[in-house]
Amino acid sequence: MQRQFRFLVAGLFMLVAIGVLVAVGIRSTGMRHFTPDQLVAYDEPIHGGIQVDGFVVVGSTIEMGNLKLRFQVTDQEQNAKVSVIYTGIKPDSFKEGEGVVVEGTYDRAKREIQATKLMTKCPSKYEAEPSDEQGK
Amino acid sequence: MTELGRISIVLSVVSCLWAVLALSIGLKQRHDRFIRSGRHGIIAAFVLSSLAVIALEYAFLVHDYSLRYVWEHSSQQQPLVYRVTALWGGMAGSLLFWFWLLCICGLILVWQAYRQRERLIDFALVPLAITQLFFAILTTGIVRGMSGPFEELMRTVTDGRGMNPLLQTPSMVLHPPTLYIGFVSMTVPFAFAVGSLASGGGGSRWISLSRRWTIFAWLSLAVGIILGGGWAYGELGWGGYWAWDPVENASLMPWLLSTAFLHSVMVQERRNMLKIWNLLLIVLAFEFTLFGTFITRSGIISSVHAFGQSDIGHYFLGFIVLSGAGVAALMILRWDQLQSPNRLDSFLSRESAFLLNNWLLVGMTATTLWGTMYPILSEAVTGDKISVSEPFFNKVNVPLGLAMLIMTGIGSVISWKKATASNFRRAFLWPTILGLVGAVISVGLFSYTGYPIATLSMFYTFLCIFAAIFVLAITLIEFHRGAWLRMKRDGSNPITATITLISRNKRRYGGYIVHIGIVFIFIGILGSKGYQRSIVRKLAPGESTSIAGFDIRFDKQFTQQKSHVLLEGVELAVSKEGKQIGTMRPARGHYNLPDQQPTTEAAMRRRLRGDLYVAYGGMEEDGQTRLQIYYNPLVSFVWIGSFIMLFGGVVCLAQGSYQRKDFGSGNSGKA
């Protein structure tokens, strides 16, 4: 019985260890997810990074030179617009009117996201063509 | 032909249904005629599904754009091979392909049932036939939002839309089918486990009968995952091979679970323990092969991947819940048979080492699942949607993975039942010393060269190098011991001795080879994930930039027509210490297809020590080029390790028939 007890303790220990790892991991790397209208309406303090899921406003893209890209994102109903500044190479699939996901920090006063990551959603043409590829 | 395909699918539903019923009745009433008839149902399903596959392939070959699926996934100018592989280019065809693979498994099992007269195989055929039935029904096209493979296109067209050019590469031809083969063949050990439960036995016969299938499924999943990573690295141009995307996680989770299963069944075979645990593992591994499809197709997880959304996810979820509940009910019914007469004798034993490795693997699966599902869970519970990405998975899985790597070494050589102090010393003293010395030296060197590195990464680097040397030493010592004995006995040379050693016990030494591969992969991950350098630069002609000791100069722009792709990119001169060592030509590929975006054709300079990787980001109006440049140290070790691992898996696979022959015919003279 004592032996079984030891295994129980070891198992519990591992469960707790994994639980702590997960909790710490989420606390330190989790990003609150918003759509642009939710982001504008949100009035509590935001700690750390955010992830915003929206559409690129048509006609809003400005290449500022030095690999800086500025554009606005909006939600499906176009209720709110938020500016995004992204430094890096513009993805090939980046297009106005299409969906994007940006990650970064939000400056509420300027209504501006300093994006560290810009991902495009594949255009609708391939929505009908699912495939099992990996990557991003 | 189209009509033939359509009818075949409908008839295959009937024959699968018949197989389920006839086999169940036959096994319950011990009625041989029904059992035989049920087997015939499975053979019929194979023939019918093959006809459907042939009909669809034929449509692709003759450009029959009256079929929606053909129109969507092929075009006139698409090369022949990509028209053939367009079969699994979309959901409907993938389901048909999946169903067909299941039918092949069914056929093989029926053949074994005739040859081996083993009732358990007939029991295993029932859950397999149920799974077949599920896929046959999906293939008929009743799912809302998803057309069947033979649905007609309601207008006349002269050309198809074509397959996504990103997928028109050799590794993408092979990546989906190997994953499907892995998913499908995982059904067989699951079917044996459930069949064994249903037949009332709490025995371990199902494990030996399905071992080859499990190894095969594990191997196929590994090949699929590696091909996917290799494809992402070569084609997508973001300098990495793994990003913890939901789709990737979906393929990793069943692989982790089957890895755990492959280890814990050894405990059951040897000590007749962990019966319930093993059942749970294989059932979970199977359910996860379906769960992947559910999370990626139902649209509940937002991934950067564009997947066609339809109700298909709900069907998968329904099947997961039903099959899970069915197995749970069976387990409760047979609870008494599942108790083990043995107990774990000691904390320091191979049994406990395997159990711990299992906990770690299951723990990694659980955290991966948690991270993948977290956006939905957090939204449901707190109302705030919080997503986690690569940093979370790395943070959590790196320590677990390193612990597992150390266990890989310990589990291979610790004694069964109870390890003594002398066993411990003999097995672990030198590997530990070597590992510590190696880790101290390499981390010391890193600090000496002034390489900027955080304390935590320093600790992980230390641990990883220690574990790598530790496991490598243990494994090589094992090889050495075995080969040494053989050399002394047979008077053979070291190479022949090693080869005979491996071939005499393929399962054991194949496993060791897999472990060596894993060590290499860990080293590759340590280098390429832990020490990757990347820069984004804008260069005018003649201007250069440097990374990791390389100087990269922008020479000129170029365009080049390569079969049906127009490449547009820049030529870069690469030099090291003032000496030019090569040119690189990163580009973008333009396909002659309506609103097709260009693909990134990254340029790579692959070397053992590290890869220089350049992605072309287009030109500025003033004639400057945009470049994203990475240096990935030791990434080659990931691929080398993968090959070693796969080779080890193949060696293990070779054992299966060998042992079965010994068991089956009762002659064990060749042990």
Contacts between the chains, C-beta under 8 A, distances in Angstrom:
chain1	res1	chain2	res2	distance
A	3	B	343	7.2
A	3	B	344	6.7
A	3	B	345	7.7
A	3	B	346	7.6
A	3	B	347	7.4
A	4	B	343	7.3
A	4	B	344	7.8
A	6	B	347	5.9
A	7	B	344	6.4
A	7	B	347	7.5
A	7	B	352	7.4
A	7	B	355	7.7
A	10	B	347	7.6
A	10	B	356	7.6
A	11	B	359	6.9
A	14	B	356	8.0
A	14	B	359	5.4
A	14	B	360	7.9
A	14	B	363	6.7
A	18	B	363	4.8
A	18	B	366	7.1
A	18	B	367	6.4
A	18	B	396	7.8
A	18	B	400	7.2
A	21	B	367	7.1
A	21	B	395	7.3
A	21	B	396	4.8
A	21	B	399	6.6
A	21	B	400	7.4
A	22	B	367	5.6
A	22	B	370	5.9
A	22	B	371	7.9
A	22	B	396	5.8
A	24	B	395	7.4
A	25	B	367	7.9
A	25	B	371	7.8
A	25	B	388	7.2
A	25	B	391	8.0
A	25	B	392	4.7
A	25	B	395	4.4
A	25	B	396	4.6
A	26	B	374	6.7
A	26	B	386	7.2
A	26	B	388	6.0
A	26	B	392	6.4
A	28	B	391	7.9
A	28	B	395	7.2
A	29	B	388	5.8
A	29	B	389	7.3
A	29	B	391	4.1
A	29	B	392	4.3
A	29	B	395	6.2
A	30	B	374	7.4
A	30	B	378	7.9
A	30	B	386	4.5
A	30	B	387	7.1
A	30	B	388	5.1
A	30	B	392	6.8
A	31	B	386	6.6
A	31	B	387	5.6
A	31	B	388	7.3
A	31	B	389	7.3
A	32	B	384	6.2
A	32	B	385	7.3
A	32	B	386	5.5
A	33	B	375	6.3
A	33	B	385	4.0
A	33	B	386	6.3
A	33	B	387	4.8
A	34	B	385	7.9
A	51	B	387	5.3
A	53	B	302	6.7
A	63	B	620	7.9
A	65	B	620	7.8
A	66	B	538	6.9
A	67	B	536	5.7
A	67	B	538	5.7
A	67	B	626	6.3
A	87	B	536	7.4
A	88	B	536	5.2
A	88	B	628	7.4
A	89	B	536	6.0
A	89	B	615	7.3
A	89	B	617	3.3
A	89	B	618	7.6
A	89	B	626	5.2
A	89	B	627	7.8
A	89	B	628	5.1
A	90	B	617	6.8
A	90	B	618	7.2
A	90	B	626	7.9
A	92	B	588	6.6
A	92	B	597	5.4
A	92	B	598	5.2
A	92	B	599	7.3
A	92	B	600	6.2
A	92	B	618	7.8
A	93	B	597	4.9
A	95	B	597	7.9
A	101	B	302	7.7
A	101	B	304	6.4
A	103	B	389	7.6
A	119	B	304	4.7
A	120	B	304	7.5
A	121	B	304	6.2
A	121	B	306	6.0
A	122	B	304	7.9
A	122	B	305	7.2
A	122	B	306	3.5
A	123	B	306	7.7
A	123	B	595	7.4
A	123	B	597	7.2
A	124	B	306	7.9
A	125	B	161	8.0
A	125	B	595	6.1
A	126	B	164	5.9
A	126	B	306	5.2
A	127	B	306	5.1
A	127	B	307	7.8
A	127	B	308	5.9
A	127	B	309	7.7
A	128	B	72	6.4
A	128	B	308	5.6
A	129	B	72	5.9
A	129	B	73	6.7
A	129	B	89	7.2
A	129	B	90	5.7
A	129	B	161	7.7
A	129	B	163	7.8
A	129	B	164	6.3
A	129	B	308	6.9
A	130	B	90	6.0
A	130	B	91	5.0
A	130	B	297	7.0
A	130	B	306	7.5
A	130	B	307	4.5
A	130	B	308	4.0
A	131	B	89	6.0
A	131	B	90	6.8
A	131	B	164	6.3
A	131	B	167	5.7
A	131	B	176	7.3
A	132	B	88	7.9
A	132	B	94	7.2
A	132	B	175	7.3
A	132	B	176	4.5
A	132	B	179	6.6
A	132	B	247	7.2
A	132	B	296	8.0
A	133	B	164	8.0
A	133	B	166	6.7
A	133	B	167	6.2
A	133	B	172	6.6
A	133	B	175	7.5
A	133	B	228	7.4
A	133	B	231	7.2
A	133	B	247	7.8
A	133	B	305	7.2
A	134	B	175	7.7
A	134	B	228	4.1
A	134	B	229	7.3
A	134	B	231	7.1
A	134	B	232	5.5
A	134	B	245	6.6
A	134	B	247	5.5
A	134	B	248	5.0
A	134	B	251	7.7
A	135	B	228	7.6
A	135	B	231	7.2
A	135	B	232	3.5
A	135	B	235	7.7
A	135	B	236	4.4
A	135	B	238	7.4
A	135	B	243	6.8
A	135	B	245	7.2
A	136	B	232	7.9
A	136	B	236	7.0
A	136	B	238	6.6
A	136	B	243	5.5
A	136	B	245	6.0
A	136	B	304	4.9
A	136	B	305	7.7
